[in-house]
Amino acid sequence: MMLLQKPSEIEIDNNKDIYESFCMAIIGRDLNLINELLSDKGRFLNRSKMEFLGYMNSLISSLPKVGVCDFDILKGICLDQVPGSLSCEIVAKNWYPLREKMNIQIESKKTIDFRFCFSLVIEEDLITHLFTPKTTIKLEDLQKCLELN
């Protein structure tokens, strides 16, 4: 039987940095940084590293190069596949050039144009597993619950 260890403060800080770097790499469309953060032996949305990078390249290439956009990064904790792993939902709103390119009618200024949701597992300072969570809890909601108890 394997006992779980509480991560050290250094591990927590390193994982947080990797998590936030990955989020920013997606928003900044930085495939080189995404490549550096991924383990060669990992699985990413049921793809190998090279397949995932190709998928991200096609996704990022489909987005316009310039434009004004509001990003929301919703941080959370996965509750299903790998309980306790970090999860993130990146939502782009008001990306007007994307709407024009895809002939999307602008009905509301709060329309969501792009959404990417994932959870990740970090081992030895690299992302080793990336998957789409089914059930998560927002970090802010978790913190409120902890404060009430």
C-alpha positions as CSV (number, residue, x, y, z in Angstrom):
1,M,0.0,0.0,0.0
2,M,1.3,3.4,-1.0
3,L,0.9,6.3,1.4
4,L,0.2,9.8,0.1
5,Q,2.6,12.5,1.2
6,K,1.6,16.1,1.7
7,P,3.5,18.2,-0.9
8,S,6.2,20.6,0.4
9,E,5.8,24.3,0.0
10,I,8.4,24.3,-2.7
11,E,6.5,21.6,-4.7
12,I,3.2,23.6,-4.3
13,D,4.9,26.8,-5.6
14,N,6.5,25.0,-8.5
15,N,3.2,23.4,-9.5
16,K,1.4,26.7,-9.2
17,D,4.0,28.3,-11.5
18,I,3.8,25.5,-14.1
19,Y,-0.1,25.7,-14.0
20,E,-0.1,29.5,-14.5
21,S,2.6,29.3,-17.2
22,F,0.5,26.8,-19.1
23,C,-2.6,29.0,-18.8
24,M,-0.7,32.1,-20.0
25,A,1.0,30.0,-22.8
26,I,-2.5,29.2,-24.2
27,I,-3.7,32.8,-23.9
28,G,-0.4,34.0,-25.4
29,R,-0.5,31.3,-28.1
30,D,3.0,30.3,-27.2
31,L,3.5,26.7,-28.6
32,N,7.2,26.7,-27.6
33,L,6.3,27.3,-24.0
34,I,3.6,24.7,-24.1
35,N,6.1,22.2,-25.6
36,E,8.6,23.0,-22.8
37,L,6.0,22.4,-20.1
38,L,4.8,19.0,-21.3
39,S,6.5,15.7,-20.5
40,D,7.6,13.6,-23.5
41,K,5.9,10.5,-21.9
42,G,2.6,12.1,-20.9
43,R,-0.9,11.9,-22.3
44,F,-2.7,15.1,-23.2
45,L,-6.4,14.9,-24.0
46,N,-5.8,11.3,-25.0
47,R,-3.0,12.3,-27.4
48,S,0.8,11.9,-27.4
49,K,2.8,15.1,-26.9
50,M,3.3,15.6,-30.6
51,E,-0.3,15.0,-31.4
52,F,-1.4,17.4,-28.7
53,L,1.0,20.1,-30.0
54,G,-0.5,19.6,-33.5
55,Y,-4.0,19.9,-32.0
56,M,-3.1,23.1,-30.1
57,N,-1.4,24.5,-33.2
58,S,-4.6,24.1,-35.3
59,L,-6.7,25.5,-32.5
60,I,-4.4,28.5,-32.0
61,S,-4.0,29.0,-35.8
62,S,-7.8,29.3,-36.2
63,L,-7.9,32.3,-33.8
64,P,-7.2,35.8,-35.2
65,K,-3.8,37.2,-34.6
66,V,-5.0,40.5,-33.2
67,G,-8.0,41.7,-31.4
68,V,-9.4,43.1,-28.2
69,C,-10.6,40.3,-25.9
70,D,-11.6,39.8,-22.3
71,F,-10.2,36.5,-20.8
72,D,-11.6,34.9,-17.7
73,I,-9.4,32.2,-16.1
74,L,-11.6,30.1,-13.8
75,K,-9.3,28.1,-11.5
76,G,-10.5,25.0,-9.7
77,I,-10.0,21.5,-8.4
78,C,-11.0,18.4,-10.3
79,L,-13.3,16.1,-8.4
80,D,-13.7,13.1,-10.7
81,Q,-10.9,11.6,-12.8
82,V,-7.8,12.6,-10.8
83,P,-9.4,14.1,-7.6
84,G,-7.4,17.1,-6.3
85,S,-5.7,17.9,-9.5
86,L,-5.7,21.5,-10.7
87,S,-8.3,22.5,-13.3
88,C,-8.7,25.6,-15.4
89,E,-11.3,27.0,-17.7
90,I,-10.1,29.7,-20.1
91,V,-13.0,31.7,-21.5
92,A,-12.5,34.4,-24.2
93,K,-15.3,37.0,-24.5
94,N,-15.8,39.9,-26.8
95,W,-13.3,38.7,-29.4
96,Y,-14.7,40.8,-32.2
97,P,-12.3,39.8,-35.0
98,L,-13.1,36.2,-34.3
99,R,-16.8,36.9,-34.6
100,E,-16.3,38.7,-37.9
101,K,-14.1,35.9,-39.3
102,M,-16.7,33.2,-38.4
103,N,-19.7,35.4,-39.3
104,I,-21.0,35.4,-35.7
105,Q,-23.8,37.9,-35.1
106,I,-23.0,40.2,-32.2
107,E,-26.1,40.0,-30.0
108,S,-24.6,40.6,-26.6
109,K,-21.3,42.0,-25.4
110,K,-21.1,39.0,-23.0
111,T,-21.0,36.3,-25.7
112,I,-18.4,33.6,-25.2
113,D,-16.2,33.1,-28.3
114,F,-13.7,30.6,-27.1
115,R,-13.6,28.1,-24.2
116,F,-10.9,25.6,-23.2
117,C,-11.3,23.5,-20.1
118,F,-8.7,21.2,-18.7
119,S,-7.2,19.6,-15.6
120,L,-3.5,18.7,-15.3
121,V,-1.2,16.5,-13.3
122,I,2.3,17.7,-12.7
123,E,5.2,15.4,-11.8
124,E,8.9,16.3,-11.7
125,D,8.2,19.9,-12.9
126,L,6.5,18.8,-16.1
127,I,2.8,18.3,-17.0
128,T,2.4,14.5,-17.4
129,H,-1.4,14.3,-17.8
130,L,-4.0,16.7,-19.3
131,F,-7.6,15.8,-19.4
132,T,-11.1,17.3,-19.6
133,P,-12.7,17.2,-16.1
134,K,-16.4,16.4,-15.7
135,T,-16.8,17.7,-12.2
136,T,-14.8,20.6,-10.6
137,I,-15.1,23.0,-7.8
138,K,-13.9,26.6,-8.2
139,L,-11.0,27.5,-5.9
140,E,-12.9,30.6,-4.6
141,D,-15.9,28.4,-3.6
142,L,-13.6,25.9,-1.9
143,Q,-11.9,28.7,0.1
144,K,-15.3,30.0,1.2
145,C,-16.3,26.6,2.4
146,L,-13.0,26.2,4.3
147,E,-13.5,29.6,6.0
148,L,-17.1,28.7,7.1
149,N,-15.9,25.4,8.7
